Amino acid sequence: MRLVLLGPPGAGKGTQAKLLQDHFHIPQVSTGDILRQAVADGTARGKQAKEYMDRGELVPDSVINEIVEERLAAEDCRTGFLLDGFPRTVAQAEAFETMLERRSLVLDGAVSLWVPREEVVVRLSGRRTCRQCGGMYHVQFNPPANDLTCDRCGGDLYQRADDREDTIEARMEVYDKQSAPLREHFREKGMLREVDGAKGTDEVFEQILTALRKAA
Ligand code: AP5
């Protein structure tokens, strides 16, 4: 299974990617997670990406395409993968399609999650992530037993730097201008599977499975 997850910041891509990863036994490839790791490691790529991420802007396509190309060449992606946060521009989608063609691979679907803007702000401002295992919580919808530590591994929970309200606004504008046209791109290719991301996590997951089954 080869899937792409589309949607605005806070639509639930990361949350659903983890469920889909377990269901289909395919790795989640999150460009956001890869970039945050590069920033934490202080690599040259991380230093370059941080400036863009802190402003809520997109990291240049050339950097992102290289990251994805490298990651998809790894052994665990041989039988499938789930891309979370890529492609994010039509140029990235075209580069991705070239990568697939070179490997004689086909995409099974592009799942698009949609949530209203007010909900995005609530979701992102309340998100807490575990530094150790990447586990995700929400102070209101999925609170940890203890405000500061992860229920699963005891790691520290933190708030992402780009989840401040002014940066969330900038990320939404970037989404509207640069990423929203991707839905049309995948619709034209007959790949788009639209799902209402505003429902509860389990219901969204069921909707995704149904949309994929219908298309098979
Ligand atoms: P990235 O990390 O990809 O961020 P994003 O796309 O803005 O998406 P988020 O991770 O914020 O949200 P999500 O949709 O995954 O929602 P989540 O499941 O966490 O990218 C960060 C930055 O990296 C970008 O701004 C850019 O600079 C750079 N970048 C990355 N990829 C790039 C690319 N391809 N090109 C260029 N630059 C790139 O959920 C959010 C919260 O809501 C959580 O607290 C969760 O618990 C809660 N929640 C989830 N689902 C539900 C639900 N159904 N009901 C209630 N609460 C829910």
Residues whose N, C-alpha, C, O or C-beta is under 5 A from the ligand:
A	BS01	AP5	G7 P8 P9 G10 A11 G12 K13 G14 T15 T31 G32 D33 L35 Y52 M53 G56 E57 L58 V59 I64 D84 G85 F86 P87 R88 R123 L124 G126 R127 R128 M136 Y137 H138 F141 N142 G197 K199 G200 T201
